């Protein structure tokens, strides 16, 4: 009888060149240790971070990627988003995301729903009540407290993110892996608060609003954070 065998193979990852974050002396920067919540995958050095400000106490104070303002096209460098996989209707308190993305949230997180209408047209769904990952094999159902007052569609790149997403609090110093899906554990990291000059090209999800909140100023290829 034929015997099944694995096909030999070797997969090479793409080369990633080393890039320098600091122009100034790194030891002079003001930095603090932080905990990043699970589920955001690999976050690169230079990622702007936000702090979870949900009323619940489980992940409040933990950090996750800041969400940039401006035009929302689905092509932005915005790792803090969990894109919806089904339209979310007016007057409902349910959102569907991929099962892997559902692990970016936990019961008790305050959930925000946004689409290409922008940050000014978001809905705060309040605390997450349940996260159902068993009914469907291809998506998770997140049920939250407050009905949304608008319709959010996949055609408008609708996504969910925790409360606190729109306030930049610092810059991730070194790349970390927070994990993806059910095995995600989060990461211990270092947050840059200021007193530094960084290479602007290394700030991955920074925008003018983030720089204002961080007391940062752009000087050509450099960004000075007070």
Buried (B, 14 or more C-beta within 10 A) or exposed (E): EEEEEEEEEEEEEEEEEEEEBBBBEBEEBEBEEBBBBBBBBEBBBBBBBBBBEBEBEEBBBBBBBBBBBEEBEEEBEBBBBBBBBBBBEEEBBBBBBBBBBBBBBBBBBBBBBBBBEEBEBBBEBBBBBEBBBEEEEEBBBBBBEEBBEBBBBBEBBBBBBBBBBBBBBBBBBEBBBBBBBEEBEBBEBBBBBBBBBBBBEBBBBBBEBBBEBBEBEEEEEBBBBE
